[in-house]
Amino acid sequence: MGRTAVRGPRVWLWRWRRNPLKRRADVVEGWVVLGVWLLTVLAGSLAGITVARSMAHGLAHQRADRRPAAARLVARAPQASQRRKDPSPGERVWAEARWTAADGSARTGRVRVVPGSAAGTRVTVWTDRRGRLVGSPVTPDQAALRAALLGGLAGAATGLVPFTGGLLLRVRLERRRLTAWDAEWARLGPRWGRMV
C-alpha cells in the first residue's frame, strides 16, 4: 500500500493568522506576496489598457487621415516573374501610376498591380492629406485585434517586472530563513543529541 500525504483542511489567509510559531520572516513574506500580486495585477492592467487605447486611437487617426484616390497606369505593367513557371494568382508587380491629389496637383508613383495590366488601367491608391502614397488603412476589426494583442502583450510584460522582483525577494527571504535555521541547529543540535 502506497503512502499518501495527509493534509488538513485548507486554511484561507493562513499567512496573516496568529500563531506562536510564526516568525517575523513569515509575516514579511506574507505581506510581500500580497503586495506583489496586487502590484502585478494593477501595473499589468494599467499598462495593457493604456497601450490598447493608444494603439486603437493611433489606428483610428490613421484611418481618418488616409483617402482612396483613383489612379491610372502610365505604362503597361511588367509580366509576372519569369523565374517561376506557375505564378501565384495573387502575385503583384510594381508599375508607374498617375493620380490627382486632393489639392488638384498631378502625382505619380509606383504601385502594386496585377502583372500585365494595360496602360490606362484604373487602380485605387491610398494617399495621405498631402497626396503622398501610403499603405491601405487597417479595418476597424483589424485595429481592434491589433490593439488587444499589443495591450495584452504590454500588460503581461509590465506585470512580469513586479512578479519577478517579488520572486527574487522571496528567494532572498528563504535564504535568510535557512541561514537562521542552520545557526539555530548548530546551537541546539549538539544538546539535542545528548537528550536522546
N, C-alpha and C positions, 0 to 999 in steps of 0.2 A: 504494500500500500504506500503510495507516494505521500510526501509531506506537503502540506499546503500552509501558507501563512495565514494566521488568524488575525483578522483586522476587526477592530471595533466599529461602532457606528461613525459615520463621517461627521466631524465636528466643524461647523462653519465658524469662520473668524477666529480660529484657534490661535493665531499669532497675537491677538490682542486680549485674550482672556488672561485672568490672573492665574499664576502658577508659581509655587515656591521654588520650582526648579528652573524657572526661566531666567536666563542670563541677560545682561544688558545688550549683548550682541544679537540675541534673538529679537529683542524689541526693535533695535535699529534695523535689522533685516526686514522685519515686518513692515516698517514704515517705508523702507527703500522699495520694497516690492510694490506697495500701494502707489507710491509716488511715481515710480517708473511706469506702471501700467496707465495711470491717469495721463502722465505726460506723453506717453506713446500714442494713446488714442487721441488726445487733444491736438498734439502737434501734427500727427498724420492726417487727421480730419481737416484741420485748418489749411494745411498745405495743399491737400488734394482738392478741396473746394476752391481755393484761390486760383490754383493753376487751371482747373477746369473752366472756371468762369472767364479767366483771362484768355484762354485759348478760344473759347466759344465767341467772346467779344471780338477777338482779332480776326477770326474767320468770317464772322458776320460783317465786319468792316470791309474785309477783302471782297466778299460777295457784293456789297453795295458799291464798291469802287470799280469793279470790272464790268465792262459792257461788251456785248457782242457787236461785231461790225461785219458787213458783207464785203468780201474781198473777191477779186478776180485774179486768176493766174496770169502772169505776164508771158510766160512761155510754156511749152509742153513740159510736163513733169517727166523726169527720167523713168526708165523701166525699172522693174524690180531687180534686186541684186542678181548678177549673173553667176555668182558663186554657188548659189543654191539651185537645185533642179526644181524643187517644189516650193515656190514662195508661199508663205502663210497668208490666209485670207485677210488678216488684219494688218498686214505689212504696210508701212507708210514710208514715203521718201520726202526729202526736202525739196521745195520749189519756191520760186520767187512769186510773191503776190502783191497786189496794189489795192489799197482801200482809202476811203476818205475818213479823216479823223473828225471828232465832234466839232473842232474849230473850223472845219472846212478845208484844211490842208490835205494834199495828197501824200500818202505814206506808202512806202514799200518795205517788205521784209520777207524773211524766209519762214515758211510754214510747212507743216507736215500734211501731205495729201496722199491720195491713192496713186500708186505707180501708173504712169502712162496717161494721167489726166491731161486733156487738151487745153491749149491756151484759151483763156476767157472763161474757164470753168469757175463757177461761183463756189466759194468756200466761206465758212464762218470762222472769223478770228476773234480773239478776245483782246481788248485794249484797256488801258487804264485811263484816267481822266486826261492825261496829256497826249493820248493817242498812241502810246508805245505798246508793242506786243507784249502780252503776258499770258500765262497759262490759264486754262479754264478754271473758274472758281469751283470749290467743292460744294456739293449739295448740302442742304440742312441736315440730312441724316448722316452723311459722312462727317460733317462738322461735329455733330453730337457724339458720334463714335470716337473720333479723334480726341475730343475734349475729355470724354470719360476715361479713355485709356491713358492719356497723359496725366490726368488728375489722379487716377488710381496709382500709377507708377510713382508720381511725385509724393503722394501720401505714404505709400509703402516705404520709399527711400527715406523720407523725413522721419517716419516712425521708427525706422531701424536705428537711428542715431541714439535716442534716449534708451531704447531697448538694449543696445549693445553696451552703452555706458552703465546701465543698471546691472547687466550681467557681469561686467568686469568688476563692479563694486561688490557684488555678491561673492565673486570668486575671492576677492581680497578679504572680505569678512570671514569666509570659510577658512582661508589660510591662517588668519589671525586666531580663529577659534581652535583650529587644530594645533597651533603652536601653544596656546594656553593649555589645551588638554595634555600635550606632551610634557609641559612644565609641571603640571599638577600630578601627572602619573610618575614623573621622575621623583617628585617629593613624597608621594604616598605609596608608590609601588613597593619599595623595599619594606615598609612597615606592614603592608597588607600580607606580604609573603610570610611574615613571622606569625600572623594570626591563624593561618591555615594549618 
